[in-house]
Amino acid sequence: MPNQKVVLIVNPTVDDKTTEDCPGVVYYCYKIRQPVYDKANELYNAQFLFGDDVTYEKVRDALQQHDPIIYLANGHGYTNVQTGQYFPETESYEVIFQLNDNEDWLNGRIVYFLSCYCGAELGRSIVEKGGAIAFIGYNDTFTFVWKLEEYKDHPERDPYATSCLKPSNIIEITLLETKDPDKAFDEGINAFYQEIEKWRQSDDPLASAVLSSLIHNKDALVKYKLGEEFPCREGDVKCEGYDLYECVDGRWQLREENSRACGYVPPTPPRPAPAFPILPFIGFGFTSLLVSGLKYKEKVDIEKYKLEEKKFFETLMTISLLLGAIYIGIKAKKKF
């Protein structure tokens, strides 16, 4: 059972963009998160891992040793990984969490990732497979505007970056104050709207860029809680029985009942009763009439009707053969 009085906060300070002229994205976040560190120290036995300490082994050991109820992490990410420090000597990021690997490290904890894309797959798995109480993060990129030429040495003074990151800080501070993921998520959304409104009224040349960043981040914010149904992914499909459902606006909607895509096999329609083969019988009837007629004529006057008999026979045989051919043609067409 995690310790209700302990929080673990991690933040790398170097990424692959870090140079003498650019402190890097994670360093900007590290400096602007200071209000979060202050609140953690005020309310908890706060544990921190910064810079080169943000490695796989050290995060694992800190979680095992301190067993925090809340885990707050910054770092680059993707749908299936969340990373820590970048090490220039190896030109690689330290992978901290990976999909289908170590989600169980966060079992029973409240988790927030300030990382791109992690909310799309990894965050869901941290709750579903890892057993975390809740996860809050972003299912797309997290962006912000900065003015490096003026504030690279003091990112916390950059009005553009601090505005973009303010909702993130509020989410973390609310989690620290309440341990309530729902409230933290709602407060974060409210903070986004407040910052959006502020920049809509601004004539600053960078106002439109900041607005775009804030709106994008707000729309990317997601929350998953243990025991709750997760919002589906737009465009996904699933089967319930033989019915096909599609995800539209985060909800499952029926797309097709009794869908073949879900294994439905329509019942075979009954075969029609075979048509009575009347045409051959018609031909046979004509032939029978012919034979009967011939016998009768023999009794009367064979010589007199000899020529007529021949013509009559030929005519009836032609009709019989023609009707038979028509019947065979009809049957062949039905087969194709």
C-alpha positions in Angstrom: 0.0 0.0 0.0 1.6 3.3 -1.1 2.6 5.8 1.5 0.0 8.6 1.6 2.6 11.1 2.9 5.2 10.6 0.1 5.4 12.0 -3.4 8.0 11.3 -6.0 8.8 14.0 -8.7 11.2 13.5 -11.5 12.5 15.9 -14.2 15.4 15.4 -16.6 17.3 18.6 -17.5 19.0 17.6 -20.7 17.5 16.5 -24.1 18.8 16.2 -27.6 18.2 19.9 -28.3 20.3 21.1 -25.4 23.2 23.3 -26.5 25.0 26.4 -25.2 22.5 28.5 -26.9 19.4 26.4 -26.1 18.7 24.9 -22.6 16.3 22.4 -24.1 12.6 21.7 -23.6 12.9 19.6 -20.5 15.1 22.2 -18.8 12.5 24.9 -19.4 9.9 22.6 -17.8 12.2 21.9 -14.9 12.6 25.6 -14.1 8.9 26.5 -14.6 7.7 23.6 -12.4 9.1 25.3 -9.3 5.7 26.0 -7.8 5.0 22.3 -7.9 8.2 21.5 -6.0 7.3 24.1 -3.4 3.8 22.6 -2.8 5.2 19.1 -2.6 7.7 20.2 0.1 5.0 21.9 2.0 2.5 19.0 2.1 4.6 15.8 1.7 7.8 14.0 2.4 8.8 14.9 -1.1 11.4 12.9 -3.0 13.0 14.3 -6.2 15.1 12.9 -9.1 16.6 15.5 -11.4 19.0 15.5 -14.3 21.3 12.5 -14.5 19.4 10.8 -11.7 16.4 10.3 -14.0 17.4 6.8 -15.1 15.5 3.5 -15.2 17.3 2.0 -12.2 17.0 5.1 -10.0 13.3 5.6 -10.7 12.7 1.9 -10.0 14.7 2.1 -6.7 13.0 5.3 -5.6 9.5 3.9 -6.2 10.4 0.7 -4.2 12.1 2.5 -1.4 9.8 5.4 -0.8 6.5 3.9 -2.2 4.9 7.3 -3.0 1.2 7.7 -3.4 1.7 10.3 -6.2 4.2 10.1 -9.1 4.8 13.3 -11.2 7.1 13.0 -14.2 8.3 15.2 -16.9 10.2 14.0 -19.9 10.0 13.3 -23.6 7.6 10.5 -24.6 5.8 8.7 -27.3 2.7 6.4 -27.4 4.7 3.5 -25.9 7.5 5.0 -23.9 8.3 7.7 -21.4 11.9 8.8 -21.1 14.3 10.5 -18.7 17.6 12.1 -19.1 19.4 12.4 -22.5 23.0 11.3 -22.4 25.1 13.0 -25.1 27.9 10.5 -24.8 25.6 7.7 -25.9 23.3 9.9 -27.9 20.3 8.2 -26.3 17.5 8.8 -23.9 17.0 6.8 -20.8 13.8 4.9 -21.2 11.9 4.9 -17.9 8.5 3.4 -18.7 7.7 1.2 -21.6 4.4 -0.3 -22.8 3.8 -3.9 -21.7 7.0 -3.8 -19.6 7.0 -2.1 -16.2 3.6 -0.4 -15.7 3.2 -2.3 -12.5 5.8 0.0 -10.8 2.9 2.4 -10.6 0.4 0.1 -9.0 -1.9 1.9 -6.5 -0.5 5.3 -7.3 -1.8 8.6 -8.9 0.2 9.4 -11.9 0.8 12.5 -14.1 3.1 12.7 -17.1 4.0 15.9 -18.7 5.1 14.0 -21.8 4.1 14.0 -25.5 1.8 11.1 -26.7 2.0 9.0 -23.5 -1.7 9.4 -22.9 -2.5 7.5 -26.1 -1.3 4.1 -25.2 1.1 4.0 -22.2 -1.1 5.9 -19.9 -4.1 3.6 -20.5 -1.9 0.6 -19.9 -0.5 2.1 -16.6 -4.0 1.9 -15.3 -5.4 -1.2 -17.1 -2.3 -3.4 -16.6 -0.3 -1.6 -14.0 -3.2 -1.0 -11.6 -2.5 2.7 -11.1 -5.4 4.6 -9.4 -5.4 7.1 -12.1 -3.3 8.6 -15.0 -3.4 12.1 -16.4 -1.4 13.0 -19.4 -1.6 13.9 -23.1 -2.5 11.8 -26.1 -0.7 14.1 -28.5 2.3 16.5 -28.5 2.6 19.0 -25.6 3.7 22.3 -27.0 4.7 25.7 -25.7 6.0 29.0 -27.0 9.3 30.4 -25.7 11.5 33.4 -26.3 15.0 32.0 -26.0 16.9 35.1 -26.9 15.6 36.8 -23.8 14.9 34.1 -21.3 17.2 31.1 -21.9 18.9 31.7 -18.6 15.7 32.3 -16.7 12.9 30.2 -18.3 10.6 30.9 -15.3 10.5 34.6 -16.4 9.4 33.7 -19.9 5.7 34.9 -20.1 4.9 32.8 -23.1 6.2 29.5 -21.8 5.0 30.0 -18.2 1.5 30.6 -19.6 1.5 27.4 -21.7 2.8 25.4 -18.7 0.6 27.0 -16.1 -2.3 24.5 -16.5 0.1 21.6 -16.1 1.4 23.1 -12.8 -2.2 23.5 -11.6 -3.0 19.9 -12.4 0.0 18.8 -10.3 -0.6 21.2 -7.5 -4.3 20.1 -7.3 -3.3 16.4 -7.2 -0.9 17.3 -4.3 -3.6 19.2 -2.4 -6.5 16.8 -2.9 -5.3 13.4 -4.3 -8.4 13.7 -6.5 -7.7 13.0 -10.2 -11.2 14.3 -11.3 -10.7 17.6 -9.6 -7.2 18.0 -10.9 -8.3 17.3 -14.5 -11.2 19.8 -14.2 -8.9 22.4 -12.7 -6.4 21.9 -15.5 -9.1 22.4 -18.1 -10.3 25.5 -16.4 -6.8 26.9 -16.3 -6.4 26.2 -20.0 -9.6 28.2 -20.7 -8.4 31.1 -18.5 -5.1 31.3 -20.3 -6.8 31.1 -23.7 -9.2 34.0 -22.8 -6.3 36.1 -21.6 -4.4 35.7 -24.9 -7.4 36.2 -27.0 -7.6 39.7 -25.6 -3.9 40.3 -26.1 -2.3 42.3 -29.0 1.1 40.7 -28.4 2.7 39.5 -31.7 3.0 36.0 -30.2 -0.5 35.8 -28.9 -1.8 33.7 -31.8 1.1 31.2 -31.3 0.4 30.9 -27.6 -3.3 30.5 -28.2 -2.7 27.7 -30.7 -0.4 25.9 -28.2 -2.9 26.2 -25.3 -5.9 25.0 -27.4 -3.8 22.1 -28.7 -2.7 21.0 -25.2 -6.2 21.3 -23.8 -7.6 19.0 -26.5 -4.8 16.5 -25.9 -5.4 16.2 -22.1 -6.7 12.8 -21.1 -7.6 11.0 -17.8 -7.9 7.3 -17.0 -9.2 6.0 -13.7 -9.2 2.4 -12.4 -12.6 0.9 -12.6 -14.0 3.4 -15.1 -14.7 2.8 -18.8 -12.0 4.5 -20.8 -13.0 6.7 -23.8 -12.5 4.8 -27.0 -10.2 5.9 -29.8 -11.7 7.7 -32.7 -12.3 5.4 -35.6 -11.8 2.2 -33.7 -14.3 -0.6 -34.2 -15.4 -3.6 -32.1 -17.9 -6.4 -32.2 -20.6 -7.1 -29.5 -22.1 -10.4 -30.5 -22.8 -10.0 -34.2 -23.2 -6.2 -34.0 -20.5 -3.8 -35.2 -19.7 -0.7 -33.3 -17.5 2.3 -34.2 -15.9 4.9 -31.9 -17.3 8.4 -32.6 -16.5 11.3 -30.4 -15.1 9.0 -27.7 -18.2 6.8 -27.5 -19.2 3.5 -29.1 -22.0 3.8 -31.6 -23.8 1.0 -33.4 -22.7 0.9 -37.1 -24.3 -2.3 -38.3 -26.5 -5.0 -36.8 -25.8 -8.6 -37.8 -22.5 -7.6 -39.4 -20.6 -10.1 -41.5 -17.4 -8.5 -40.0 -18.5 -9.8 -36.6 -19.0 -13.3 -37.9 -22.7 -13.1 -38.8 -23.7 -15.6 -41.5 -27.1 -14.9 -43.0 -29.5 -17.9 -43.1 -29.6 -19.8 -46.4 -32.9 -18.9 -48.3 -35.0 -22.0 -49.1 -34.5 -23.4 -52.5 -37.5 -22.8 -54.9 -39.4 -26.0 -55.9 -38.2 -27.3 -59.3 -40.3 -26.2 -62.2 -42.4 -29.0 -63.6 -40.8 -30.0 -66.9 -43.9 -29.4 -69.0 -42.3 -28.7 -72.3 -40.9 -32.2 -72.9 -44.4 -33.5 -72.0 -45.9 -31.2 -74.6 -43.6 -32.6 -77.2 -44.4 -36.1 -76.1 -48.1 -35.3 -76.3 -47.7 -34.1 -79.8 -45.8 -37.3 -80.7 -48.5 -39.4 -79.1 -51.2 -37.6 -81.1 -49.1 -38.2 -84.2 -48.9 -42.0 -83.6 -52.7 -42.2 -82.8 -53.5 -40.2 -85.9 -51.3 -42.5 -88.0 -53.0 -45.6 -86.8 -56.4 -44.1 -87.4 -55.5 -43.1 -90.9 -54.2 -46.5 -91.8 -57.7 -47.9 -91.1 -59.4 -45.4 -93.4 -57.3 -44.8 -96.4 -53.5 -45.0 -96.1 -52.8 -44.2 -99.8 -55.0 -41.2 -99.8 -53.2 -39.5 -96.8 -49.7 -40.8 -97.4 -48.3 -37.4 -98.5 -50.3 -35.5 -95.9 -49.1 -37.9 -93.2 -45.5 -37.2 -94.1 -45.9 -33.5 -93.9 -48.0 -33.7 -90.7 -45.3 -35.9 -89.0 -42.5 -33.6 -90.0 -44.3 -30.6 -88.7 -45.1 -32.2 -85.4 -41.6 -33.4 -84.9 -40.2 -30.0 -85.7 -42.5 -28.4 -83.1 -41.5 -31.1 -80.5 -37.8 -30.5 -81.0 -38.2 -26.8 -80.9 -40.1 -26.9 -77.6 -37.5 -29.2 -76.1 -34.7 -26.9 -77.1 -36.5 -23.9 -75.5 -36.8 -25.9 -72.3 -33.2 -26.8 -72.2 -32.1 -23.2 -72.8 -34.3 -22.0 -69.9 -32.7 -24.5 -67.5 -29.2 -23.6 -68.6 -29.8 -19.9 -68.0 -31.1 -20.5 -64.5 -27.8 -22.3 -63.6 -25.7 -19.3 -64.6 
